[in-house]
Amino acid sequence: MNYLSAGDDVRTAYDDVRFSRLAGIKAKYDPYNLFRFNQNIAPA
């Protein structure tokens, strides 16, 4: 995750289970996606 470039997709850093878990957490704690500037995971 720390070695992704600006053009890389953050989705490639995680498998399906982890990515969906992280997206669910993001939806719970940041539903309006205010913290979106680094390697962003969009809320589920």
N, C-alpha and C positions, 0 to 999 in steps of 0.2 A: 504494500500500500504506500509506503513512504517513497518508493522509487518510481511511481507513475509520473509521466510527463503531463504537461498541460493538455495535450490532445488525446491522451489515453482515456479509455472508458473505465470508470471505477468498477463497473460490473465484472470485468475480467479478473479482478483481484479476489473475488469470492466465489464459492460454489453456490448452487441454487438455494440450499437450505440456509446458509449463513446470510446470504443477501436478502432473502425474504424476511428473516428474523430481524435484521438490521433495519429494513424498511418499515417493519411493524413498530419497532422501537422509535424510529424517527417520526412516524405518524402519531404516536402517543405523546412524545415530549416536544416535538417541533412540527405541528401539523401545518403551519403556514410557511415552512421551509425558510425561516429567517437565517439559519446558519447554513448557507449554501455556497460559500465562496471557495473552499478548498476542494477536496475530493468529495463531492456531494453525492449523497444517496437520497433520492427523492422519497417523500413519504408514501407509504402504501395506500 
